[in-house]
Amino acid sequence: MKAPDDVSAMLKLKALGWGVKRISAELGCSKHTVKRWLGLGAWRPCASPSRSKRLDDHGDWLAERFRRHAGNADV
């Protein structure tokens, strides 16, 4: 994952006519990374999966147990 500043630097250098290999050497990253971010055209945060978790249905029960034992995990 690159920082937004790195991606904007990649885009600026590409606009100046630099090649992918030269940009990757300048910024110290893989040419595949540069190709990916140039293909996207802008920085974007990583997408987190939106699937349900096994414990989602038990959230209330878990919260009540946590409060009951003051966050202590001792049995």
FENFEN-V93097 format. One record per backbone hydrogen bond with DSSP energy under -1.0 kcal/mol. NH is the residue of the N-H (numbers start at 1). CO is the residue of the C=O. If there is no record, write none. Layout:
BEGIN
nh->NH co->CO
nh->NH co->CO
END
This chain:
BEGIN
nh->7 co->3
nh->8 co->4
nh->9 co->5
nh->10 co->6
nh->11 co->7
nh->12 co->8
nh->13 co->9
nh->14 co->10
nh->15 co->11
nh->16 co->12
nh->17 co->14
nh->18 co->13
nh->23 co->19
nh->24 co->20
nh->25 co->21
nh->26 co->22
nh->27 co->23
nh->28 co->24
nh->29 co->24
nh->34 co->30
nh->35 co->31
nh->36 co->32
nh->37 co->33
nh->38 co->34
nh->39 co->35
nh->40 co->36
nh->41 co->37
nh->58 co->55
nh->59 co->56
nh->62 co->58
nh->63 co->59
nh->64 co->60
nh->65 co->61
nh->66 co->62
nh->67 co->63
nh->68 co->64
nh->69 co->65
nh->70 co->67
nh->71 co->66
nh->72 co->69
END
